[in-house]
Amino acid sequence: MKQPGFIRLATLALLSTLSFFSHGETILRLAYR
């Protein structure tokens, strides 16, 4: 059973988490400097 909506939601969640972690890493770097 293919669910394009679920796949799209999963990809959006993955991209959002990746961007969140990347921004968090940069913020932590700036904070520790």
N, C-alpha and C positions, 0 to 999 in steps of 0.2 A: 504493500500500500504506500503510494507516494503522497506526501503532503507538502506541497510547495510553500504553503503559509508557515508551516512549522520549520522548514529548512530556512526560510527567509528570516524568521524570528531568531533562530539559533545563530545564524551568521551575524545578524545585527547585534545580538547579545555578545558574541565573541569579539566583534570589532569594538564595541563599547568598552568591554573589560580590558582589551589590549590597550586602547587609547587611554583609559583611566589609569592603568598601571604605568604607562609611559609618562603621563603627566605627573603622576605621583612620584616617580623616580626623579624627574627633573626638579620638582618642588623640594624633595628631600635633599637633593644635591645643593640647591640654592640655599636651603635653610642651614645646612651643615657648613657652608663656606663662611 
